[in-house]
Amino acid sequence: MKFYKVKVEEREELGSYTLLRYRWSDGPVEPGQFVMARAAGYPETLDPFLARPFSFYDYDGEMASLLFEVRGRGTALLDLAPTIEVTAPLGKGFRIEPGLGRAALLGGGIGVAPLKILGRRLDAAGVPHDVFLGFADAKSAVVAREFQGAEVATMDGSEGTHGTVLDPIDTLEDYGAVYSCGPNPMLAAVKLAAGENSLCQLSVEERMGCGNGSCNGCVVPVRGGGYIRSCIEGPVFRAEVLAW
Amino acid sequence: MVVREQKTGVDLAVELCGLMLRTPLIPASGTLSREALGEVEGVYGAMLPKTATPVARAGNPPPRVAETPAGMVNSIGLQNPGVEVFLRDLDAFDLGVPIFISVAGDTVAEFASLCERLADDERICAVELNLSCPNVECGGLAFCAGPASVEEVVAACRAAVSDKPILAKLTNGGVVENARAAEAAGADALTVINTLPALTVDARMRKVLVKGGLSGPAIKPVALRAVYDVSGVVRVPVVGSGGVTSGTDVAEFMLAGATAVQVGTASFVRDPYEILDEFTVYLKESTLSAKELTGALRGVRPVLTGGEDI
């Protein structure tokens, strides 16, 4: 996999998360496509060994941005690096079908990331949508200010509705399209709540080795048995494809 | 973009089992997908797709990969569509260089019938036996758990495919004895080594994260030692594998006795062309050809010795 060195132009702390901006000419064709990124230093450092997958948070034709949470050494170094190495756009993203009526966007924790660019693209396509964001606590919910009009829920009740991202919603079944990204148990709950009539698309968060389909490390179980790769066939899947 | 020009005046070609490889690099089985082929044109001297088994395998449930210091542990479980679908789609791997096929079975008979199936396919230039998989007839011990089972499976494959080279891919444990056994049973070359048995633990959740094989730069010194030891006791060529991440690594493996070198996990984190490029620069600076490197350490006393005789 070939990586490209880019300078971090802007770094913003948003509660528990960090937002990085860098110049990039090859943006996502579909919202939900991802970037493999790491702090610059290869091949001298070799450690952390693997790059990390991040959804494009936003892209305006010149600047790409990534939203992430520091969870280990890889993200800790990324958080400090003046220069990063990236390769993108990777994977399959959300498909926008304008004829389906109103859309619901549901993000959980750091899974809110691809919903920013998705919302922008839905606006461009003239698709009205509602945004629902769920977080652990008020600190991680700080990023919600970047999503105008979003309905917020926190598990500890310190911000917005006390409960999960689904708690403020009466029903998802009236939405023509449901888009979601977050931890797997949340996505399973969204899939159930979306029912069978909407186009429900889920962006999974999996650990990846390579990001280009080679290692088969990032698989998800599919209905009918077996596994498919979230880096090539995903990370966005039609809900009915997934076995959970 | 890197301009993929051939450096003039540097001879990268090597010969392996009668096959001319235009570079000594081969992708390690299971580390190069069809989707990534566009990135590697001109890098490799041979193609080696992911291991095929007689019937489709779903593979292991996730999590399948975990990062470790300078490496990763994987437990994929040989996910593949089975040999028939594999062969149907094989043409995608035709990049104008010889195609090697990695095979694995649950039994000696399955290995042999896979070899038989491939014997008449003219697209296939060589067969690599993935001997790290468990032998269900021997209580799940790997085929390369000992020389007797290595000899049995290699001999059965040899009988099934007479006119294509067979490479036996060995794990590090008992590698010298297993190498001798594979050679005696008719292997034309030995791939040394496969991933090392490894475990990652999630201390916070108090559970096993991934139990599988360790690859990446972390295992390079172990693999180099195995290549050095094996190439000293067999006549057949050795293909080095294990943690190759730079052009200097390629040179080290060849100096230690490898005729060709596999690049695996490193291709996830680097453009393999950069590895070839570094190797080309190394050769240019040393005014050597690739094939002159093989085994050049032999007869040279090690400068440093550890706690044991070398």
Interface residues (C-beta under 8 A of the other chain):
Chain A: M1 K2 F3 Y42 P43 L46 D47 P48 F49 L50 A51 G74 E206 R207 M208 G209 C210 G211 N212 G213 S214 C215 N216 G217 C218 V219 V220 P221 G225 G226 Y227 I232
Chain B: V2 G30 T31 L32 S33 R34 E35 A36 E39 K50 A56 A58 G59 P61 P62 P63 R64 V65 A66 E67 T68 P69 A70 G71 M72 N74 I76 Q79 G216 P217 T245 S246 T265 S267 F268 V269 R270 D271 Y273 E274
